[in-house]
Structures are given as C-alpha cells and as structure tokens.
Amino acid sequence: MADTDPTTAELKAAWQRAGLWRMGISYQRAIASPLLLSGLRAAARAARKQATQNGNPAPSQRALI
C-alpha cells in the first residue's frame, strides 16, 4: 500500500484520539500548527497501518486522485 497523505476524516479522528480537544485546542488550530499537524499525520498513518494489519483496511479514495 502506498503511503499517501491521511484524509481529513483520518486527521480528525487522530485529533480526537489525542484528546487535544480536552485541552482547548481546536482542530483548526491543530492543523495550523506545523508540529501538531506532523504528529496528527503520523498518528493517522499508524492507525491506518494498524487497521490494515488487523484486516480492516481504510477505504480507498483512488477515484478522487
């Protein structure tokens, strides 16, 4: 599987799992911060890899490319 950029839905899910909303950091603010965005991208890729290993791959959006 090619290592593509995470989708917006995957990034939002990573933001929720990280609990940044509990600290008052909105999704828009997290995306605007290069450091937080990098962490969210890594978390989303890790979640995608874990889902693939468990037999639940993320839906592909090849039609949009």
CORNOR-V241789 format. One record per pair of residues at least 6 apart in sequence whose C-alpha atoms are under 7 Angstrom apart, sorted by sequence separation. I is the first residue (numbers start at 1). J is the second residue. D is the distance in whole Angstrom. If there is no record, write none. Layout:
I,J,D + I,J,D
This chain:
30,36,6 + 31,37,5 + 51,57,5 + 30,37,6 + 48,57,7 + 48,58,6 + 15,27,7 + 12,27,7 + 15,40,6 + 14,40,6 + 11,40,6 + 14,43,6 + 11,41,7 + 14,44,6 + 11,44,6 + 10,44,6 + 6,41,6 + 6,44,6 + 6,45,7
